[in-house]
Amino acid sequence: MSTQYKKFLRLLEHWPVDSTKPGRDLGEYLRKQLKASLRAGNISSDGDAYMERQFQALERISNNIHYDKYSRLRQSTATGLTNEQCKILISDTSLKYFAEQQKGGLFASFFKNQPQK
């Protein structure tokens, strides 16, 4: 097992999988990519420089280097929602709810709320 692989495994321990977003989670995606790279043989002495750059970039994200360096004045998003509200909004439960609401399309939901004449 290469040292690059071990470094990535240690980094991924600090990047938990979010169970509310199966198939859409960054931690899950990174694990799949690492497995694919290992199977393809990309983690070798030939790809060491590339893998080291990838590792350093992910480590900076994981350690909030840029978040700390460029502090924000407000803890909200462009939508005005907090971080926790955004997490709830993009969870699978919420996305399924919105999909059910949109089954009839935009016009169907518009006319559904109109009073009958």
N, CA, C and O atoms as a GROMACS GRO file, in nm:
protein
  468
    1MET      N    1   0.085  -0.118   0.000
    1MET     CA    2   0.000   0.000   0.000
    1MET      C    3   0.089   0.124   0.000
    1MET      O    4   0.179   0.136   0.083
    2SER      N    5   0.065   0.214  -0.091
    2SER     CA    6   0.152   0.331  -0.104
    2SER      C    7   0.125   0.432   0.008
    2SER      O    8   0.020   0.431   0.071
    3THR      N    9   0.221   0.519   0.029
    3THR     CA   10   0.204   0.622   0.131
    3THR      C   11   0.097   0.722   0.089
    3THR      O   12   0.027   0.778   0.173
    4GLN      N   13   0.083   0.745  -0.043
    4GLN     CA   14  -0.022   0.834  -0.092
    4GLN      C   15  -0.159   0.782  -0.050
    4GLN      O   16  -0.243   0.857  -0.001
    5TYR      N   17  -0.180   0.653  -0.069
    5TYR     CA   18  -0.308   0.591  -0.036
    5TYR      C   19  -0.337   0.605   0.114
    5TYR      O   20  -0.450   0.636   0.152
    6LYS      N   21  -0.237   0.583   0.197
    6LYS     CA   22  -0.254   0.594   0.341
    6LYS      C   23  -0.288   0.738   0.381
    6LYS      O   24  -0.372   0.760   0.468
    7LYS      N   25  -0.224   0.835   0.316
    7LYS     CA   26  -0.254   0.976   0.344
    7LYS      C   27  -0.398   1.008   0.308
    7LYS      O   28  -0.468   1.077   0.384
    8PHE      N   29  -0.443   0.958   0.193
    8PHE     CA   30  -0.582   0.983   0.152
    8PHE      C   31  -0.679   0.918   0.250
    8PHE      O   32  -0.782   0.978   0.282
    9LEU      N   33  -0.649   0.799   0.296
    9LEU     CA   34  -0.737   0.732   0.392
    9LEU      C   35  -0.748   0.813   0.522
    9LEU      O   36  -0.857   0.826   0.577
   10ARG      N   37  -0.637   0.866   0.570
   10ARG     CA   38  -0.640   0.949   0.691
   10ARG      C   39  -0.723   1.074   0.668
   10ARG      O   40  -0.798   1.116   0.756
   11LEU      N   41  -0.709   1.134   0.551
   11LEU     CA   42  -0.787   1.254   0.519
   11LEU      C   43  -0.935   1.222   0.514
   11LEU      O   44  -1.017   1.298   0.565
   12LEU      N   45  -0.971   1.111   0.452
   12LEU     CA   46  -1.112   1.074   0.439
   12LEU      C   47  -1.177   1.040   0.573
   12LEU      O   48  -1.299   1.047   0.586
   13GLU      N   49  -1.097   1.003   0.673
   13GLU     CA   50  -1.153   0.980   0.807
   13GLU      C   51  -1.211   1.108   0.864
   13GLU      O   52  -1.305   1.104   0.944
   14HIS      N   53  -1.155   1.222   0.825
   14HIS     CA   54  -1.204   1.352   0.872
   14HIS      C   55  -1.317   1.406   0.784
   14HIS      O   56  -1.369   1.515   0.810
   15TRP      N   57  -1.354   1.331   0.680
   15TRP     CA   58  -1.456   1.374   0.586
   15TRP      C   59  -1.568   1.270   0.587
   15TRP      O   60  -1.573   1.184   0.500
   16PRO      N   61  -1.658   1.278   0.685
   16PRO     CA   62  -1.760   1.173   0.699
   16PRO      C   63  -1.861   1.176   0.584
   16PRO      O   64  -1.880   1.278   0.517
   17VAL      N   65  -1.924   1.061   0.563
   17VAL     CA   66  -2.029   1.049   0.462
   17VAL      C   67  -2.159   1.101   0.522
   17VAL      O   68  -2.196   1.061   0.633
   18ASP      N   69  -2.228   1.188   0.450
   18ASP     CA   70  -2.356   1.243   0.496
   18ASP      C   71  -2.466   1.148   0.452
   18ASP      O   72  -2.493   1.136   0.332
   19SER      N   73  -2.529   1.082   0.547
   19SER     CA   74  -2.631   0.981   0.515
   19SER      C   75  -2.759   1.042   0.460
   19SER      O   76  -2.843   0.969   0.406
   20THR      N   77  -2.777   1.174   0.472
   20THR     CA   78  -2.897   1.237   0.418
   20THR      C   79  -2.888   1.263   0.268
   20THR      O   80  -2.986   1.304   0.206
   21LYS      N   81  -2.769   1.238   0.209
   21LYS     CA   82  -2.750   1.263   0.066
   21LYS      C   83  -2.684   1.143  -0.003
   21LYS      O   84  -2.577   1.158  -0.061
   22PRO      N   85  -2.745   1.026   0.002
   22PRO     CA   86  -2.681   0.911  -0.063
   22PRO      C   87  -2.669   0.931  -0.213
   22PRO      O   88  -2.765   0.972  -0.279
   23GLY      N   89  -2.552   0.903  -0.267
   23GLY     CA   90  -2.528   0.920  -0.409
   23GLY      C   91  -2.493   1.062  -0.450
   23GLY      O   92  -2.455   1.086  -0.564
   24ARG      N   93  -2.505   1.157  -0.356
   24ARG     CA   94  -2.476   1.297  -0.388
   24ARG      C   95  -2.378   1.359  -0.289
   24ARG      O   96  -2.360   1.480  -0.289
   25ASP      N   97  -2.317   1.278  -0.205
   25ASP     CA   98  -2.230   1.327  -0.100
   25ASP      C   99  -2.085   1.334  -0.146
   25ASP      O  100  -2.037   1.243  -0.214
   26LEU      N  101  -2.016   1.441  -0.110
   26LEU     CA  102  -1.878   1.459  -0.152
   26LEU      C  103  -1.786   1.355  -0.089
   26LEU      O  104  -1.698   1.303  -0.157
   27GLY      N  105  -1.805   1.324   0.038
   27GLY     CA  106  -1.723   1.222   0.103
   27GLY      C  107  -1.736   1.087   0.036
   27GLY      O  108  -1.637   1.016   0.018
   28GLU      N  109  -1.858   1.052   0.000
   28GLU     CA  110  -1.883   0.926  -0.071
   28GLU      C  111  -1.816   0.927  -0.208
   28GLU      O  112  -1.755   0.828  -0.249
   29TYR      N  113  -1.828   1.039  -0.278
   29TYR     CA  114  -1.767   1.053  -0.411
   29TYR      C  115  -1.615   1.039  -0.403
   29TYR      O  116  -1.554   0.970  -0.485
   30LEU      N  117  -1.554   1.104  -0.305
   30LEU     CA  118  -1.408   1.097  -0.291
   30LEU      C  119  -1.361   0.954  -0.263
   30LEU      O  120  -1.257   0.912  -0.314
   31ARG      N  121  -1.436   0.881  -0.183
   31ARG     CA  122  -1.401   0.742  -0.154
   31ARG      C  123  -1.407   0.658  -0.281
   31ARG      O  124  -1.320   0.575  -0.306
   32LYS      N  125  -1.512   0.680  -0.360
   32LYS     CA  126  -1.525   0.605  -0.486
   32LYS      C  127  -1.411   0.639  -0.582
   32LYS      O  128  -1.358   0.550  -0.648
   33GLN      N  129  -1.374   0.765  -0.588
   33GLN     CA  130  -1.264   0.807  -0.676
   33GLN      C  131  -1.131   0.746  -0.632
   33GLN      O  132  -1.050   0.706  -0.715
   34LEU      N  133  -1.110   0.740  -0.501
   34LEU     CA  134  -0.986   0.682  -0.450
   34LEU      C  135  -0.980   0.533  -0.485
   34LEU      O  136  -0.874   0.483  -0.526
   35LYS      N  137  -1.091   0.462  -0.470
   35LYS     CA  138  -1.095   0.320  -0.506
   35LYS      C  139  -1.070   0.301  -0.655
   35LYS      O  140  -0.997   0.210  -0.695
   36ALA      N  141  -1.131   0.388  -0.737
   36ALA     CA  142  -1.113   0.378  -0.882
   36ALA      C  143  -0.967   0.405  -0.920
   36ALA      O  144  -0.913   0.338  -1.008
   37SER      N  145  -0.905   0.502  -0.856
   37SER     CA  146  -0.764   0.533  -0.884
   37SER      C  147  -0.674   0.418  -0.845
   37SER      O  148  -0.577   0.386  -0.914
   38LEU      N  149  -0.707   0.355  -0.734
   38LEU     CA  150  -0.627   0.242  -0.688
   38LEU      C  151  -0.639   0.125  -0.786
   38LEU      O  152  -0.539   0.061  -0.819
   39ARG      N  153  -0.761   0.098  -0.831
   39ARG     CA  154  -0.781  -0.011  -0.927
   39ARG      C  155  -0.713   0.017  -1.060
   39ARG      O  156  -0.660  -0.074  -1.124
   40ALA      N  157  -0.715   0.144  -1.101
   40ALA     CA  158  -0.656   0.182  -1.230
   40ALA      C  159  -0.503   0.193  -1.222
   40ALA      O  160  -0.436   0.204  -1.324
   41GLY      N  161  -0.450   0.189  -1.101
   41GLY     CA  162  -0.305   0.198  -1.086
   41GLY      C  163  -0.253   0.340  -1.092
   41GLY      O  164  -0.134   0.360  -1.116
   42ASN      N  165  -0.340   0.439  -1.071
   42ASN     CA  166  -0.296   0.579  -1.077
   42ASN      C  167  -0.214   0.621  -0.957
   42ASN      O  168  -0.142   0.720  -0.962
   43ILE      N  169  -0.224   0.545  -0.848
   43ILE     CA  170  -0.145   0.578  -0.730
   43ILE      C  171  -0.014   0.501  -0.740
   43ILE      O  172  -0.002   0.389  -0.691
   44SER      N  173   0.080   0.562  -0.805
   44SER     CA  174   0.212   0.500  -0.823
   44SER      C  175   0.315   0.612  -0.826
   44SER      O  176   0.281   0.729  -0.807
   45SER      N  177   0.439   0.576  -0.848
   45SER     CA  178   0.544   0.678  -0.851
   45SER      C  179   0.525   0.775  -0.969
   45SER      O  180   0.568   0.890  -0.962
   46ASP      N  181   0.460   0.728  -1.078
   46ASP     CA  182   0.437   0.815  -1.194
   46ASP      C  183   0.339   0.928  -1.162
   46ASP      O  184   0.358   1.041  -1.206
   47GLY      N  185   0.237   0.897  -1.087
   47GLY     CA  186   0.134   0.996  -1.058
   47GLY      C  187   0.149   1.063  -0.924
   47GLY      O  188   0.055   1.127  -0.877
   48ASP      N  189   0.264   1.050  -0.861
   48ASP     CA  190   0.284   1.105  -0.727
   48ASP      C  191   0.263   1.256  -0.721
   48ASP      O  192   0.199   1.305  -0.628
   49ALA      N  193   0.315   1.329  -0.816
   49ALA     CA  194   0.303   1.476  -0.814
   49ALA      C  195   0.156   1.518  -0.827
   49ALA      O  196   0.110   1.606  -0.754
   50TYR      N  197   0.085   1.454  -0.918
   50TYR     CA  198  -0.058   1.486  -0.935
   50TYR      C  199  -0.136   1.451  -0.809
   50TYR      O  200  -0.217   1.530  -0.761
   51MET      N  201  -0.112   1.332  -0.756
   51MET     CA  202  -0.184   1.289  -0.637
   51MET      C  203  -0.152   1.377  -0.517
   51MET      O  204  -0.239   1.403  -0.434
   52GLU      N  205  -0.030   1.424  -0.508
   52GLU     CA  206   0.008   1.513  -0.398
   52GLU      C  207  -0.066   1.646  -0.409
   52GLU      O  208  -0.110   1.701  -0.307
   53ARG      N  209  -0.080   1.700  -0.530
   53ARG     CA  210  -0.157   1.824  -0.550
   53ARG      C  211  -0.303   1.803  -0.512
   53ARG      O  212  -0.364   1.888  -0.447
   54GLN      N  213  -0.359   1.690  -0.553
   54GLN     CA  214  -0.499   1.660  -0.519
   54GLN      C  215  -0.516   1.648  -0.368
   54GLN      O  216  -0.611   1.701  -0.310
   55PHE      N  217  -0.423   1.579  -0.305
   55PHE     CA  218  -0.429   1.562  -0.160
   55PHE      C  219  -0.423   1.697  -0.089
   55PHE      O  220  -0.502   1.724   0.001
   56GLN      N  221  -0.329   1.782  -0.130
   56GLN     CA  222  -0.314   1.913  -0.065
   56GLN      C  223  -0.438   1.999  -0.083
   56GLN      O  224  -0.479   2.069   0.009
   57ALA      N  225  -0.499   1.993  -0.201
   57ALA     CA  226  -0.621   2.071  -0.225
   57ALA      C  227  -0.735   2.022  -0.134
   57ALA      O  228  -0.805   2.103  -0.073
   58LEU      N  229  -0.752   1.892  -0.126
   58LEU     CA  230  -0.858   1.838  -0.041
   58LEU      C  231  -0.830   1.865   0.107
   58LEU      O  232  -0.922   1.888   0.185
   59GLU      N  233  -0.704   1.862   0.144
   59GLU     CA  234  -0.668   1.890   0.283
   59GLU      C  235  -0.698   2.035   0.318
   59GLU      O  236  -0.744   2.064   0.429
   60ARG      N  237  -0.673   2.127   0.226
   60ARG     CA  238  -0.705   2.269   0.250
   60ARG      C  239  -0.855   2.286   0.269
   60ARG      O  240  -0.898   2.361   0.357
   61ILE      N  241  -0.934   2.218   0.189
   61ILE     CA  242  -1.080   2.226   0.203
   61ILE      C  243  -1.122   2.166   0.338
   61ILE      O  244  -1.202   2.226   0.410
   62SER      N  245  -1.070   2.050   0.369
   62SER     CA  246  -1.105   1.981   0.493
   62SER      C  247  -1.068   2.060   0.617
   62SER      O  248  -1.141   2.058   0.716
   63ASN      N  249  -0.956   2.130   0.612
   63ASN     CA  250  -0.909   2.208   0.728
   63ASN      C  251  -0.962   2.351   0.729
   63ASN      O  252  -0.921   2.430   0.814
   64ASN      N  253  -1.051   2.385   0.638
   64ASN     CA  254  -1.112   2.518   0.631
   64ASN      C  255  -1.010   2.630   0.617
   64ASN      O  256  -1.029   2.739   0.672
   65ILE      N  257  -0.903   2.605   0.545
   65ILE     CA  258  -0.798   2.706   0.529
   65ILE      C  259  -0.854   2.834   0.467
   65ILE      O  260  -0.831   2.943   0.519
   66HIS      N  261  -0.926   2.823   0.358
   66HIS     CA  262  -0.979   2.942   0.290
   66HIS      C  263  -1.096   3.002   0.366
   66HIS      O  264  -1.117   3.124   0.363
   67TYR      N  265  -1.173   2.920   0.433
   67TYR     CA  266  -1.284   2.969   0.515
   67TYR      C  267  -1.231   3.058   0.626
   67TYR      O  268  -1.287   3.163   0.656
   68ASP      N  269  -1.121   3.015   0.687
   68ASP     CA  270  -1.061   3.095   0.794
   68ASP      C  271  -0.987   3.217   0.739
   68ASP      O  272  -0.989   3.324   0.800
   69LYS      N  273  -0.922   3.201   0.626
   69LYS     CA  274  -0.843   3.311   0.569
   69LYS      C  275  -0.933   3.425   0.521
   69LYS      O  276  -0.898   3.542   0.537
   70TYR      N  277  -1.047   3.392   0.462
   70TYR     CA  278  -1.140   3.492   0.410
   70TYR      C  279  -1.269   3.486   0.491
   70TYR      O  280  -1.371   3.435   0.445
   71SER      N  281  -1.263   3.539   0.612
   71SER     CA  282  -1.379   3.530   0.702
   71SER      C  283  -1.497   3.608   0.644
   71SER      O  284  -1.482   3.708   0.574
   72ARG      N  285  -1.614   3.557   0.677
   72ARG     CA  286  -1.737   3.618   0.628
   72ARG      C  287  -1.799   3.706   0.735
   72ARG      O  288  -1.789   3.677   0.854
   73LEU      N  289  -1.862   3.814   0.692
   73LEU     CA  290  -1.927   3.904   0.787
   73LEU      C  291  -2.060   3.847   0.836
   73LEU      O  292  -2.098   3.866   0.951
   74ARG      N  293  -2.128   3.776   0.748
   74ARG     CA  294  -2.259   3.719   0.783
   74ARG      C  295  -2.255   3.568   0.764
   74ARG      O  296  -2.184   3.517   0.677
   75GLN      N  297  -2.330   3.498   0.845
   75GLN     CA  298  -2.336   3.353   0.834
   75GLN      C  299  -2.464   3.310   0.763
   75GLN      O  300  -2.539   3.226   0.813
   76SER      N  301  -2.489   3.367   0.647
   76SER     CA  302  -2.605   3.330   0.567
   76SER      C  303  -2.560   3.306   0.424
   76SER      O  304  -2.443   3.326   0.390
   77THR      N  305  -2.652   3.264   0.341
   77THR     CA  306  -2.622   3.236   0.201
   77THR      C  307  -2.690   3.339   0.113
   77THR      O  308  -2.754   3.431   0.163
   78ALA      N  309  -2.677   3.324  -0.017
   78ALA     CA  310  -2.742   3.415  -0.111
   78ALA      C  311  -2.895   3.408  -0.098
   78ALA      O  312  -2.965   3.504  -0.129
   79THR      N  313  -2.944   3.295  -0.051
   79THR     CA  314  -3.089   3.279  -0.034
   79THR      C  315  -3.138   3.339   0.096
   79THR      O  316  -3.258   3.355   0.116
   80GLY      N  317  -3.045   3.373   0.186
   80GLY     CA  318  -3.083   3.425   0.316
   80GLY      C  319  -3.100   3.316   0.420
   80GLY      O  320  -3.132   3.344   0.536
   81LEU      N  321  -3.080   3.191   0.380
   81LEU     CA  322  -3.093   3.079   0.472
   81LEU      C  323  -2.962   3.053   0.544
   81LEU      O  324  -2.854   3.087   0.494
   82THR      N  325  -2.970   2.994   0.662
   82THR     CA  326  -2.851   2.957   0.735
   82THR      C  327  -2.793   2.828   0.677
   82THR      O  328  -2.857   2.762   0.594
   83ASN      N  329  -2.674   2.793   0.720
   83ASN     CA  330  -2.608   2.670   0.676
   83ASN      C  331  -2.695   2.548   0.710
   83ASN      O  332  -2.711   2.458   0.628
   84GLU      N  333  -2.749   2.545   0.830
   84GLU     CA  334  -2.831   2.432   0.874
   84GLU      C  335  -2.960   2.423   0.792
   84GLU      O  336  -3.003   2.313   0.757
   85GLN      N  337  -3.022   2.536   0.761
   85GLN     CA  338  -3.143   2.536   0.679
   85GLN      C  339  -3.113   2.484   0.538
   85GLN      O  340  -3.194   2.412   0.480
   86CYS      N  341  -2.998   2.522   0.484
   86CYS     CA  342  -2.959   2.473   0.350
   86CYS      C  343  -2.938   2.322   0.352
   86CYS      O  344  -2.977   2.253   0.258
   87LYS      N  345  -2.876   2.269   0.459
   87LYS     CA  346  -2.857   2.125   0.471
   87LYS      C  347  -2.991   2.051   0.468
   87LYS      O  348  -3.006   1.949   0.401
   88ILE      N  349  -3.087   2.105   0.542
   88ILE     CA  350  -3.220   2.043   0.545
   88ILE      C  351  -3.285   2.051   0.408
   88ILE      O  352  -3.348   1.955   0.362
   89LEU      N  353  -3.271   2.163   0.343
   89LEU     CA  354  -3.334   2.185   0.213
   89LEU      C  355  -3.283   2.090   0.105
   89LEU      O  356  -3.360   2.049   0.019
   90ILE      N  357  -3.154   2.056   0.108
   90ILE     CA  358  -3.099   1.969   0.004
   90ILE      C  359  -3.092   1.822   0.046
   90ILE      O  360  -3.033   1.740  -0.024
   91SER      N  361  -3.152   1.788   0.160
   91SER     CA  362  -3.156   1.648   0.202
   91SER      C  363  -3.249   1.570   0.108
   91SER      O  364  -3.335   1.629   0.043
   92ASP      N  365  -3.233   1.440   0.102
   92ASP     CA  366  -3.316   1.357   0.015
   92ASP      C  367  -3.464   1.368   0.051
   92ASP      O  368  -3.549   1.366  -0.038
   93THR      N  369  -3.494   1.379   0.179
   93THR     CA  370  -3.633   1.390   0.222
   93THR      C  371  -3.698   1.514   0.162
   93THR      O  372  -3.809   1.508   0.109
   94SER      N  373  -3.629   1.628   0.171
   94SER     CA  374  -3.683   1.752   0.116
   94SER      C  375  -3.694   1.745  -0.036
   94SER      O  376  -3.793   1.790  -0.094
   95LEU      N  377  -3.593   1.689  -0.103
   95LEU     CA  378  -3.597   1.680  -0.248
   95LEU      C  379  -3.711   1.591  -0.296
   95LEU      O  380  -3.775   1.621  -0.396
   96LYS      N  381  -3.738   1.482  -0.224
   96LYS     CA  382  -3.852   1.395  -0.258
   96LYS      C  383  -3.984   1.471  -0.240
   96LYS      O  384  -4.075   1.459  -0.322
   97TYR      N  385  -3.993   1.548  -0.133
   97TYR     CA  386  -4.114   1.627  -0.109
   97TYR      C  387  -4.136   1.726  -0.222
   97TYR      O  388  -4.248   1.738  -0.272
   98PHE      N  389  -4.032   1.798  -0.262
   98PHE     CA  390  -4.046   1.895  -0.371
   98PHE      C  391  -4.081   1.828  -0.503
   98PHE      O  392  -4.158   1.882  -0.582
   99ALA      N  393  -4.026   1.711  -0.527
   99ALA     CA  394  -4.057   1.637  -0.650
   99ALA      C  395  -4.204   1.598  -0.653
   99ALA      O  396  -4.268   1.605  -0.757
  100GLU      N  397  -4.258   1.556  -0.538
  100GLU     CA  398  -4.400   1.520  -0.532
  100GLU      C  399  -4.488   1.641  -0.555
  100GLU      O  400  -4.594   1.631  -0.617
  101GLN      N  401  -4.445   1.756  -0.505
  101GLN     CA  402  -4.522   1.879  -0.522
  101GLN      C  403  -4.525   1.924  -0.669
  101GLN      O  404  -4.620   1.988  -0.712
  102GLN      N  405  -4.422   1.890  -0.744
  102GLN     CA  406  -4.409   1.934  -0.882
  102GLN      C  407  -4.459   1.831  -0.983
  102GLN      O  408  -4.443   1.852  -1.104
  103LYS      N  409  -4.520   1.721  -0.939
  103LYS     CA  410  -4.561   1.615  -1.031
  103LYS      C  411  -4.651   1.666  -1.143
  103LYS      O  412  -4.636   1.623  -1.257
  104GLY      N  413  -4.742   1.753  -1.112
  104GLY     CA  414  -4.833   1.802  -1.214
  104GLY      C  415  -4.774   1.915  -1.297
  104GLY      O  416  -4.837   1.961  -1.392
  105GLY      N  417  -4.656   1.960  -1.263
  105GLY     CA  418  -4.594   2.070  -1.334
  105GLY      C  419  -4.625   2.203  -1.270
  105GLY      O  420  -4.702   2.210  -1.174
  106LEU      N  421  -4.566   2.307  -1.321
  106LEU     CA  422  -4.581   2.440  -1.264
  106LEU      C  423  -4.725   2.490  -1.275
  106LEU      O  424  -4.779   2.546  -1.180
  107PHE      N  425  -4.787   2.471  -1.391
  107PHE     CA  426  -4.922   2.522  -1.410
  107PHE      C  427  -5.024   2.444  -1.328
  107PHE      O  428  -5.121   2.502  -1.279
  108ALA      N  429  -5.004   2.315  -1.313
  108ALA     CA  430  -5.096   2.235  -1.232
  108ALA      C  431  -5.094   2.280  -1.087
  108ALA      O  432  -5.200   2.290  -1.024
  109SER      N  433  -4.977   2.309  -1.034
  109SER     CA  434  -4.970   2.355  -0.895
  109SER      C  435  -5.028   2.496  -0.882
  109SER      O  436  -5.083   2.530  -0.778
  110PHE      N  437  -5.016   2.576  -0.986
  110PHE     CA  438  -5.072   2.711  -0.983
  110PHE      C  439  -5.224   2.706  -0.982
  110PHE      O  440  -5.288   2.773  -0.901
  111PHE      N  441  -5.280   2.625  -1.072
  111PHE     CA  442  -5.425   2.617  -1.081
  111PHE      C  443  -5.486   2.540  -0.965
  111PHE      O  444  -5.604   2.561  -0.934
  112LYS      N  445  -5.412   2.454  -0.903
  112LYS     CA  446  -5.463   2.377  -0.788
  112LYS      C  447  -5.499   2.471  -0.673
  112LYS      O  448  -5.591   2.443  -0.597
  113ASN      N  449  -5.427   2.582  -0.660
  113ASN     CA  450  -5.450   2.674  -0.550
  113ASN      C  451  -5.550   2.785  -0.585
  113ASN      O  452  -5.583   2.868  -0.500
  114GLN      N  453  -5.598   2.788  -0.709
  114GLN     CA  454  -5.694   2.890  -0.751
  114GLN      C  455  -5.835   2.850  -0.709
  114GLN      O  456  -5.870   2.732  -0.714
  115PRO      N  457  -5.916   2.948  -0.668
  115PRO     CA  458  -6.055   2.916  -0.630
  115PRO      C  459  -6.135   2.871  -0.753
  115PRO      O  460  -6.118   2.923  -0.863
  116GLN      N  461  -6.223   2.776  -0.732
  116GLN     CA  462  -6.309   2.724  -0.839
  116GLN      C  463  -6.422   2.823  -0.864
  116GLN      O  464  -6.475   2.882  -0.770
  117LYS      N  465  -6.459   2.841  -0.991
  117LYS     CA  466  -6.570   2.932  -1.026
  117LYS      C  467  -6.694   2.854  -1.061
  117LYS      O  468  -6.797   2.913  -1.092
   0.00000   0.00000   0.00000
